[in-house]
Amino acid sequence: MSNIFIDLDKIIGKNVRFIDTRFDLGNVNAGKEMFRMEHLEGAIYWDLENDLSDMGSENGRHPMISKDKMTNLIQKAGLLLDDHIVIYDQGGSPFALRAYFLLEWAGFNHVHVLREGYEEAKKKLPVSNEEIEINASSISPNWKDEIYVDVNKVKKIVSGEMDAQLIDARSANRYRGEMEPIDPVAGHIPTALNFDWEQLKSDGKFLQQEDLHEKLTGLTDKSKPVVAYCGSGVTAAPLYASLKEAGYENVQLYVGSYSDWIRENEVETSKK
């Protein structure tokens, strides 16, 4: 099993690079403002839309970024593949895990997501309102393309050409097509199972590994690939990470997710 989430007490006094990913889907400037006001000392800020998505793409609401953009992002941050990196957000949110997925994709070796949110972290770690000076790196990523799935691979899963299980991280009523507050078409990608990502957390923190194992074991066959998706690829990231924590060995993420799929493909609805 993976060890993606890390508890606050485990990093006190350790030499780590902090990445602040606080964000608010209802107020896209809120995260940047929170960071300017105060952040963990030494942290850099990555914005969901400006840094961790390609908002100029039509492939979903928070589309996958290019390798060139990801390379530029990590070089500008001065990161190295063996850096010990801890990413945080408000706690119990998907934003740090989006950054985690992209850093894993780029081949970083020691990346964790802080289980507690910023408000808890600042009680035990020094904070600052100053941005640090960064010496850019010339890093060359070691891409792990096998963890990323695009719409063409999802079509093969749906048709049975590829043996993998899609898992929808949205709420059950959105999955069933009973309501759809964001996308123009209600339903889910054919053949997908449903597991609401909100079940992965409690009191603003993601569950401990043993609890994730208990919740997710038996969801589907651990011996075959599983592909997490949601509405826009953001809340699928916690499901992706939690499946790995629960012992699923071949886990992938469809970043374009449902909002990408419905551009050209049929959906299913369910009354179950």
SERO-4910 file (N, C-alpha, C, O; in steps of 0.05 Angstrom, whole numbers):
BEGIN
 pado doro    nc1    nc2    nc3   cac1   cac2   cac3    cc1    cc2    cc3    oc1    oc2    oc3
  Met    A     17    -24      0      0      0      0     18     25      0     40     25     10
  Ser    A      7     46    -11     22     71    -12     19     86     15      3     79     32
  Asn    A     36    106     18     34    124     41     34    152     31     55    166     33
  Ile    A     12    161     21      9    187      9      4    208     30     17    229     31
  Phe    A    -15    203     48    -22    222     69     -2    221     92      8    199     99
  Ile    A      4    244    103     23    245    125     11    262    147     -1    283    142
  Asp    A     15    254    172      4    269    195     24    291    203     48    289    199
  Leu    A     12    313    213     28    336    220     51    330    239     73    340    235
  Asp    A     47    313    259     68    307    278     92    294    265    115    295    276
  Lys    A     88    281    242    110    267    228    129    286    214    151    278    206
  Ile    A    121    311    210    139    329    194    150    352    211    167    367    201
  Ile    A    142    354    236    153    375    253    183    371    256    192    349    264
  Gly    A    199    392    250    227    390    252    241    378    228    266    376    228
  Lys    A    226    370    208    238    357    184    243    378    163    230    399    162
  Asn    A    262    372    146    269    389    124    252    382     99    259    363     85
  Val    A    230    397     95    212    391     73    207    417     57    210    439     67
  Arg    A    198    413     32    189    435     16    158    435     17    146    415     11
  Phe    A    147    458     25    118    460     27    106    472      2    117    491     -9
  Ile    A     84    461     -7     68    472    -29     40    477    -19     26    459    -10
  Asp    A     32    502    -20      5    511    -11    -14    510    -35     -8    523    -55
  Thr    A    -36    495    -33    -54    493    -55    -83    501    -47   -102    492    -60
  Arg    A    -85    517    -26   -112    525    -18   -127    538    -41   -116    553    -57
  Phe    A   -153    532    -43   -169    541    -66   -198    540    -58   -206    526    -39
  Asp    A   -215    555    -72   -244    555    -67   -257    556    -95   -255    575   -109
  Leu    A   -271    534   -101   -284    532   -127   -305    554   -132   -311    561   -154
  Gly    A   -315    565   -110   -335    587   -112   -323    614   -113   -337    634   -119
  Asn    A   -297    617   -106   -283    642   -107   -254    637   -115   -237    631    -98
  Val    A   -249    638   -140   -223    628   -151   -199    645   -142   -176    636   -145
  Asn    A   -204    668   -130   -181    684   -120   -176    680    -91   -156    691    -80
  Ala    A   -193    665    -77   -191    662    -48   -165    649    -39   -152    658    -20
  Gly    A   -156    628    -54   -132    614    -46   -107    632    -47    -91    632    -29
  Lys    A   -105    647    -69    -82    665    -71    -82    686    -49    -61    693    -39
  Glu    A   -106    696    -42   -108    716    -21   -100    704      6    -87    717     21
  Met    A   -109    680     11   -102    667     37    -72    663     39    -60    668     60
  Phe    A    -60    656     16    -31    652     16    -16    678     21      3    679     36
  Arg    A    -25    700      8    -12    726     12    -15    735     41      4    748     52
  Met    A    -37    730     54    -41    738     81    -23    722    100    -12    733    119
  Glu    A    -21    696     95     -6    678    114     -4    650    102    -23    640     90
  His    A     19    638    106     23    611     97     46    598    114     59    612    129
  Leu    A     49    572    111     71    559    125     98    570    115    101    574     91
  Glu    A    116    575    133    141    588    126    156    571    105    159    547    107
  Gly    A    165    584     84    179    571     62    162    560     40    172    549     20
  Ala    A    136    562     43    118    550     23    117    566     -2    121    590     -2
  Ile    A    112    552    -24    104    565    -50     75    559    -55     63    542    -42
  Tyr    A     63    575    -73     34    571    -78     30    561   -106     41    572   -126
  Trp    A     13    540   -109      4    531   -135    -26    533   -136    -40    523   -118
  Asp    A    -36    546   -157    -64    552   -160    -77    530   -178    -66    522   -198
  Leu    A   -100    520   -169   -114    499   -184   -118    506   -213   -112    489   -231
  Glu    A   -127    530   -219   -133    537   -247   -109    548   -262   -105    541   -285
  Asn    A    -94    565   -250    -71    578   -264    -48    559   -267    -33    561   -287
  Asp    A    -43    541   -247    -19    524   -247    -25    495   -253     -9    481   -266
  Leu    A    -47    484   -242    -51    455   -242    -72    446   -262    -80    423   -262
  Ser    A    -81    464   -279   -100    457   -300    -93    473   -325    -80    494   -324
  Asp    A   -102    463   -348   -100    478   -373   -127    489   -380   -142    476   -395
  Met    A   -133    513   -370   -160    524   -373   -165    533   -402   -188    540   -408
  Gly    A   -145    533   -419   -149    539   -447   -158    515   -463   -164    518   -487
  Ser    A   -158    492   -451   -166    467   -465   -196    463   -463   -208    472   -444
  Glu    A   -207    449   -482   -236    442   -481   -240    414   -469   -263    405   -468
  Asn    A   -219    401   -459   -222    374   -450   -230    372   -421   -216    361   -404
  Gly    A   -254    384   -414   -264    383   -387   -262    410   -374   -251    429   -385
  Arg    A   -273    412   -349   -273    438   -335   -247    444   -321   -241    468   -317
  His    A   -231    425   -314   -204    429   -303   -185    410   -318   -176    390   -306
  Pro    A   -179    416   -343   -165    397   -360   -136    391   -352   -123    407   -338
  Met    A   -126    368   -360    -99    360   -356    -80    380   -368    -84    389   -391
  Ile    A    -58    386   -354    -38    404   -366    -18    389   -383    -16    364   -381
  Ser    A     -4    403   -399     16    391   -417     42    385   -402     46    396   -380
  Lys    A     58    368   -414     84    362   -402    102    387   -401    117    392   -383
  Asp    A     99    404   -422    115    429   -422    107    447   -399    125    458   -386
  Lys    A     81    450   -394     72    467   -373     80    456   -346     88    471   -328
  Met    A     78    430   -342     86    418   -317    116    420   -312    125    426   -290
  Thr    A    131    417   -333    161    420   -331    168    448   -323    184    452   -305
  Asn    A    155    468   -335    160    496   -329    152    502   -300    166    517   -286
  Leu    A    129    490   -291    120    495   -264    140    486   -243    146    500   -224
  Ile    A    150    461   -246    168    450   -226    196    462   -228    209    465   -207
  Gln    A    204    470   -252    230    483   -254    229    511   -241    248    519   -227
  Lys    A    208    526   -246    204    552   -234    203    551   -204    212    569   -190
  Ala    A    193    528   -193    191    524   -164    218    515   -152    220    513   -128
  Gly    A    237    509   -170    263    500   -160    263    472   -148    280    466   -131
  Leu    A    245    456   -157    242    429   -145    261    409   -158    268    411   -182
  Leu    A    269    389   -143    285    367   -153    270    341   -147    254    339   -128
  Leu    A    275    320   -163    259    295   -161    262    282   -134    243    267   -126
  Asp    A    284    286   -120    287    273    -93    281    292    -70    285    284    -47
  Asp    A    270    315    -75    261    333    -54    239    319    -37    222    305    -48
  His    A    239    325    -11    217    316      6    196    338      6    200    359     17
  Ile    A    173    332     -6    153    353    -11    128    346      4    119    323      4
  Val    A    117    366     18     91    363     32     72    384     21     78    408     22
  Ile    A     49    375     11     29    392      0      6    395     19     -2    376     32
  Tyr    A     -4    419     22    -27    423     40    -48    441     27    -43    456      9
  Asp    A    -73    439     38    -94    457     30   -111    463     55    -99    464     77
  Gln    A   -137    467     52   -153    472     76   -157    448     94   -166    450    116
  Gly    A   -152    425     83   -157    400     98   -183    387     88   -203    401     85
  Gly    A   -182    361     82   -205    348     72   -215    358     45   -238    355     38
  Ser    A   -196    370     30   -202    382      4   -187    367    -18   -169    352    -12
  Pro    A   -195    371    -43   -182    356    -65   -158    369    -77   -144    357    -94
  Phe    A   -152    394    -70   -132    410    -85   -104    400    -81    -88    399   -101
  Ala    A    -96    394    -57    -69    383    -52    -65    357    -67    -43    351    -76
  Leu    A    -86    341    -69    -84    315    -82    -82    318   -112    -70    301   -125
  Arg    A    -93    339   -123    -89    345   -152    -59    350   -157    -48    339   -175
  Ala    A    -47    366   -139    -18    372   -142     -2    346   -138     18    342   -152
  Tyr    A    -10    330   -119      4    305   -114      4    288   -139     25    277   -147
  Phe    A    -19    285   -152    -21    268   -176     -2    278   -197     12    262   -210
  Leu    A     -1    304   -202     16    315   -223     45    312   -216     62    307   -234
  Leu    A     53    314   -191     81    309   -183     88    280   -185    110    273   -193
  Glu    A     69    262   -179     74    233   -183     78    228   -213     96    213   -221
  Trp    A     61    239   -229     62    237   -259     90    246   -269    101    234   -287
  Ala    A    101    267   -256    127    278   -265    150    262   -253    173    268   -260
  Gly    A    145    242   -236    166    225   -227    179    232   -201    201    223   -195
  Phe    A    166    249   -185    178    256   -159    175    233   -140    156    217   -140
  Asn    A    195    230   -123    198    205   -107    189    207    -78    183    187    -66
  His    A    187    231    -67    180    234    -39    159    257    -35    166    278    -25
  Val    A    135    251    -43    114    271    -41     92    261    -23     82    238    -26
  His    A     83    278     -4     61    271     14     41    294     15     47    317      9
  Val    A     17    287     22     -4    306     27    -10    307     57    -15    287     69
  Leu    A     -9    331     68    -14    335     97    -43    328    103    -62    339     91
  Arg    A    -47    310    122    -75    301    128    -90    324    141   -114    328    135
  Glu    A    -77    339    158    -90    363    170    -90    386    150    -73    388    132
  Gly    A   -108    405    154   -109    429    138    -91    451    150    -78    447    170
  Tyr    A    -91    473    136    -73    495    144    -78    505    172    -59    510    187
  Glu    A   -103    508    180   -109    519    206    -97    502    229    -88    513    249
  Glu    A    -97    476    225    -85    458    245    -54    460    243    -40    461    264
  Ala    A    -44    461    219    -15    461    215     -2    486    227     20    484    238
  Lys    A    -15    509    225     -2    533    235     -1    535    265     13    552    276
  Lys    A    -15    517    279    -13    516    308     14    504    317     22    508    339
  Lys    A     27    488    299     51    474    306     75    481    289     97    474    295
  Leu    A     70    495    266     92    502    248     93    532    244     73    546    245
  Pro    A    117    543    239    120    572    235    106    581    210    105    566    190
  Val    A     95    605    211     81    617    188     95    643    180    111    654    194
  Ser    A     87    652    156     99    677    145     79    689    126     61    676    116
  Asn    A     83    715    120     68    727     98     87    737     76     79    753     59
  Glu    A    111    727     76    131    734     56    135    711     36    134    688     44
  Glu    A    139    718     11    145    698     -9    175    694    -10    191    713    -10
  Ile    A    183    669    -12    212    663    -13    224    667    -40    209    665    -61
  Glu    A    250    673    -41    263    674    -67    271    646    -75    280    630    -59
  Ile    A    266    640   -100    270    613   -110    291    613   -133    290    629   -151
  Asn    A    310    595   -131    328    590   -153    317    568   -170    313    545   -161
  Ala    A    311    575   -195    299    555   -213    317    531   -217    342    534   -216
  Ser    A    305    508   -222    320    484   -228    319    478   -258    304    491   -272
  Ser    A    335    459   -266    335    451   -294    326    421   -296    335    406   -313
  Ile    A    308    414   -278    299    386   -275    287    376   -301    273    390   -315
  Ser    A    292    350   -306    278    336   -328    260    315   -315    270    297   -302
  Pro    A    234    318   -318    216    299   -305    220    270   -315    229    266   -337
  Asn    A    213    251   -297    213    223   -304    184    214   -306    173    202   -287
  Trp    A    172    219   -329    143    216   -332    133    188   -327    145    168   -335
  Lys    A    111    186   -312     97    161   -307     70    162   -321     49    165   -309
  Asp    A     71    160   -348     46    163   -364     25    142   -358      2    145   -365
  Glu    A     34    120   -345     15     98   -340     -6    105   -320    -26     90   -318
  Ile    A     -3    127   -305    -23    134   -285    -45    153   -296    -64    159   -282
  Tyr    A    -41    162   -320    -59    182   -332    -75    168   -354    -64    155   -372
  Val    A   -102    172   -354   -119    161   -374   -134    184   -389   -144    202   -376
  Asp    A   -134    183   -415   -149    203   -431   -175    191   -441   -180    167   -437
  Val    A   -190    207   -456   -217    198   -465   -215    174   -483   -233    157   -484
  Asn    A   -194    172   -499   -192    149   -517   -189    123   -503   -200    103   -511
  Lys    A   -173    123   -481   -171     99   -465   -197     92   -450   -204     69   -447
  Val    A   -211    113   -442   -237    108   -429   -256     95   -448   -272     78   -441
  Lys    A   -256    104   -473   -273     92   -493   -267     62   -496   -286     46   -499
  Lys    A   -242     54   -494   -234     26   -496   -243     10   -472   -250    -13   -474
  Ile    A   -243     23   -449   -253     10   -424   -283      5   -427   -293    -17   -421
  Val    A   -298     26   -436   -327     23   -439   -334      2   -459   -354    -13   -455
  Ser    A   -319      0   -481   -325    -19   -502   -316    -48   -495   -323    -67   -508
  Gly    A   -299    -50   -474   -289    -76   -466   -262    -83   -479   -252   -105   -475
  Glu    A   -251    -65   -494   -225    -69   -507   -202    -69   -486   -182    -82   -490
  Met    A   -206    -54   -465   -187    -53   -443   -201    -63   -417   -224    -56   -412
  Asp    A   -187    -79   -402   -197    -90   -377   -191    -72   -354   -169    -73   -343
  Ala    A   -209    -55   -347   -206    -37   -324   -233    -29   -314   -253    -30   -328
  Gln    A   -234    -20   -288   -259    -12   -276   -259     18   -271   -242     29   -257
  Leu    A   -279     32   -283   -283     60   -278   -297     64   -251   -316     49   -245
  Ile    A   -289     84   -235   -302     90   -210   -308    120   -209   -289    136   -211
  Asp    A   -333    127   -206   -343    154   -206   -342    165   -178   -355    153   -160
  Ala    A   -328    187   -173   -325    198   -146   -346    218   -138   -345    229   -116
  Arg    A   -366    223   -155   -386    242   -149   -407    231   -130   -407    207   -124
  Ser    A   -426    248   -122   -447    238   -104   -465    219   -119   -466    218   -144
  Ala    A   -479    202   -104   -496    181   -116   -518    192   -133   -524    180   -154
  Asn    A   -530    214   -125   -552    225   -142   -542    237   -168   -557    237   -188
  Arg    A   -518    247   -168   -507    256   -194   -499    232   -211   -504    232   -235
  Tyr    A   -487    212   -199   -480    188   -213   -505    175   -226   -504    167   -249
  Arg    A   -527    174   -211   -551    161   -221   -566    178   -242   -584    169   -256
  Gly    A   -558    204   -244   -571    222   -263   -596    234   -253   -612    245   -268
  Glu    A   -600    233   -227   -624    245   -215   -623    275   -214   -643    289   -213
  Met    A   -599    286   -213   -595    315   -213   -567    320   -224   -549    303   -222
  Glu    A   -563    344   -236   -537    351   -246   -534    382   -245   -544    396   -262
  Pro    A   -521    392   -224   -520    421   -219   -499    436   -236   -499    461   -238
  Ile    A   -481    422   -250   -459    435   -263   -458    428   -293   -458    446   -310
  Asp    A   -457    403   -300   -454    395   -328   -481    394   -342   -501    391   -330
  Pro    A   -480    398   -369   -506    400   -384   -520    373   -388   -544    373   -396
  Val    A   -507    351   -382   -519    324   -385   -517    309   -359   -495    309   -347
  Ala    A   -538    297   -350   -538    281   -325   -533    252   -330   -541    241   -351
  Gly    A   -519    239   -312   -514    210   -314   -485    203   -307   -472    218   -293
  His    A   -476    181   -317   -448    173   -312   -437    158   -337   -452    151   -355
  Ile    A   -411    155   -337   -398    140   -359   -406    111   -357   -405     99   -336
  Pro    A   -414     99   -379   -423     71   -379   -402     53   -367   -378     57   -371
  Thr    A   -410     33   -352   -395     12   -338   -383     21   -312   -372      5   -297
  Ala    A   -386     47   -305   -373     58   -280   -388     49   -255   -413     47   -255
  Leu    A   -373     44   -234   -384     42   -207   -384     69   -194   -373     88   -205
  Asn    A   -396     72   -171   -397     97   -157   -387     94   -128   -393     76   -114
  Phe    A   -370    114   -121   -361    116    -93   -357    146    -87   -337    158    -96
  Asp    A   -375    158    -72   -374    186    -66   -349    193    -50   -344    182    -28
  Trp    A   -332    211    -60   -307    217    -48   -310    229    -20   -292    229     -4
  Glu    A   -334    240    -14   -338    252     13   -336    231     35   -331    238     58
  Gln    A   -339    206     28   -337    185     48   -308    180     56   -303    164     75
  Leu    A   -289    192     43   -261    187     49   -250    205     71   -226    203     78
  Lys    A   -267    222     82   -257    242    102   -276    244    125   -299    236    123
  Ser    A   -266    255    147   -281    260    171   -269    283    186   -245    284    190
  Asp    A   -286    302    195   -276    325    210   -254    340    196   -235    349    209
  Gly    A   -257    344    170   -238    360    155   -211    346    150   -192    360    142
  Lys    A   -210    320    154   -185    305    149   -191    279    134   -212    267    138
  Phe    A   -173    271    117   -176    245    104   -171    223    124   -154    226    142
  Leu    A   -185    201    120   -184    179    139   -156    166    140   -140    169    121
  Gln    A   -150    153    162   -125    138    165   -125    114    145   -147    105    136
  Gln    A   -102    104    140    -99     83    119   -116     59    126   -128     47    107
  Glu    A   -117     50    151   -132     26    157   -162     30    153   -176     12    146
  Asp    A   -171     55    157   -200     61    152   -206     63    123   -227     54    114
  Leu    A   -187     73    107   -191     74     78   -191     45     67   -207     39     49
  His    A   -174     29     78   -173      0     70   -200    -13     75   -210    -28     58
  Glu    A   -211     -8     98   -237    -20    106   -259    -11     87   -276    -26     79
  Lys    A   -260     15     81   -281     26     64   -279     18     35   -300     13     22
  Leu    A   -254     15     25   -251     11     -4   -246    -17    -13   -250    -24    -36
  Thr    A   -236    -34      6   -232    -62     -1   -259    -75     -7   -278    -72      9
  Gly    A   -260    -88    -29   -286   -101    -37   -302    -84    -56   -322    -93    -67
  Leu    A   -293    -59    -61   -307    -41    -80   -306    -54   -108   -326    -54   -122
  Thr    A   -283    -64   -115   -279    -78   -141   -255    -96   -139   -242    -97   -118
  Asp    A   -248   -109   -160   -226   -128   -161   -199   -113   -159   -193    -98   -177
  Lys    A   -184   -119   -139   -158   -105   -136   -137   -115   -156   -116   -102   -160
  Ser    A   -142   -137   -169   -122   -148   -188   -123   -135   -215   -105   -139   -231
  Lys    A   -144   -119   -221   -145   -106   -247   -144    -76   -244   -150    -65   -222
  Pro    A   -137    -61   -265   -134    -32   -263   -161    -19   -255   -182    -27   -263
  Val    A   -159      3   -240   -182     19   -233   -176     48   -242   -154     58   -239
  Val    A   -197     61   -251   -194     89   -262   -214    106   -247   -238    102   -249
  Ala    A   -204    126   -232   -220    145   -218   -227    169   -236   -210    179   -251
  Tyr    A   -252    178   -234   -260    202   -248   -282    216   -231   -293    204   -213
  Cys    A   -288    241   -237   -309    256   -223   -322    274   -244   -326    266   -267
  Gly    A   -329    298   -236   -340    317   -255   -319    331   -272   -322    332   -297
  Ser    A   -298    341   -259   -278    356   -274   -250    346   -269   -231    358   -279
  Gly    A   -247    324   -255   -220    313   -250   -207    322   -224   -185    313   -218
  Val    A   -221    339   -209   -209    349   -184   -215    331   -160   -197    322   -147
  Thr    A   -241    326   -155   -248    309   -132   -242    279   -137   -245    263   -119
  Ala    A   -235    272   -162   -226    245   -167   -199    240   -155   -191    217   -150
  Ala    A   -183    261   -151   -156    258   -141   -156    246   -113   -139    228   -108
  Pro    A   -174    254    -94   -175    240    -68   -182    210    -71   -171    194    -56
  Leu    A   -200    204    -89   -207    176    -93   -183    160   -105   -177    138    -96
  Tyr    A   -169    172   -124   -145    160   -135   -125    154   -113   -115    131   -112
  Ala    A   -119    173    -96   -100    169    -75   -109    149    -54    -93    133    -45
  Ser    A   -135    150    -47   -145    133    -27   -146    104    -36   -141     85    -20
  Leu    A   -151     99    -61   -150     72    -72   -122     61    -70   -118     37    -63
  Lys    A   -102     77    -75    -74     69    -72    -68     63    -42    -55     43    -36
  Glu    A    -78     80    -25    -74     76      4    -87     50     13    -77     36     31
  Ala    A   -109     42      0   -124     19      8   -113     -7     -5   -124    -29      0
  Gly    A    -91     -5    -20    -78    -29    -30    -84    -36    -59    -75    -57    -69
  Tyr    A    -98    -18    -74   -102    -22   -102    -75    -15   -116    -65      7   -113
  Glu    A    -65    -33   -131    -37    -30   -142    -36    -16   -169    -16     -3   -175
  Asn    A    -57    -18   -185    -57     -6   -211    -80     14   -213   -103      8   -221
  Val    A    -75     39   -204    -95     60   -203    -88     82   -222    -65     90   -224
  Gln    A   -108     92   -237   -104    113   -257   -125    134   -252   -145    130   -239
  Leu    A   -120    157   -264   -138    180   -262   -145    191   -289   -128    197   -306
  Tyr    A   -171    194   -293   -182    206   -318   -186    236   -311   -207    243   -301
  Val    A   -166    252   -318   -167    280   -309   -190    296   -323   -202    312   -310
  Gly    A   -195    290   -348   -217    304   -362   -244    298   -350   -261    315   -348
  Ser    A   -247    273   -340   -270    264   -326   -297    268   -341   -297    271   -365
  Tyr    A   -319    268   -326   -345    268   -338   -349    292   -356   -362    290   -377
  Ser    A   -339    315   -349   -343    340   -365   -329    338   -392   -337    351   -411
  Asp    A   -308    321   -393   -295    316   -419   -310    294   -434   -315    297   -458
  Trp    A   -318    273   -420   -332    251   -433   -357    259   -448   -362    251   -471
  Ile    A   -374    276   -436   -400    283   -447   -398    301   -472   -418    305   -485
  Arg    A   -375    310   -479   -372    327   -503   -380    311   -528   -392    322   -546
  Glu    A   -374    286   -528   -378    270   -553   -389    242   -548   -393    227   -567
  Asn    A   -394    235   -523   -401    207   -516   -427    204   -501   -436    222   -487
  Glu    A   -439    180   -503   -464    174   -490   -459    169   -460   -437    161   -451
  Val    A   -480    173   -444   -479    167   -415   -500    148   -408   -518    141   -424
  Glu    A   -499    138   -383   -519    121   -372   -532    134   -348   -519    151   -335
  Thr    A   -556    127   -342   -569    135   -317   -578    110   -302   -580     89   -314
  Ser    A   -583    112   -277   -590     89   -261   -609     98   -238   -606    119   -227
  Lys    A   -628     81   -232   -647     86   -210   -639     71   -185   -653     73   -165
  Lys    A   -616     57   -186   -608     40   -163   -596     58   -142   -588     47   -121
***
